[in-house]
Amino acid sequence: MKLQIHSVHFDADQKLLDFIQRRVDKLETFYDNILEGEVYLRLTKDSDHRENKVVEIKLYIPGNSLFAKEHAHSFEEATDLTVEALRRQVKKRKEKQSVNR
């Protein structure tokens, strides 16, 4: 899947980018009709809050898009949480489509 990854106000290393690509690619096992996706990596400025890594993922599917956003202690953890949220959305979408047919 074509995935655009944007790191806002910092440079993400290649190891993190590869990790994110692998995780998001696994969503295609649940729904093979994902066209492309966008990922935004952000650091929040709240110094008291330890979960300052934010991952937002938007997936484009025919006729719609899916979105999830999570905060965590690390980008890897936030990616896993976000992909899990998207996995649930993808499964719901697939179930709705099979019922409507």
Secondary structure, DSSP 8 states (H G I E B T S, - for coil): -EEEEEETTS---HHHHHHHHHHHHGGGGT-TT--EEEEEEEE---SS-S--EEEEEEEEETTEEEEEEEEESSHHHHHHHHHHHHHHHHHHHHHHHHHH-
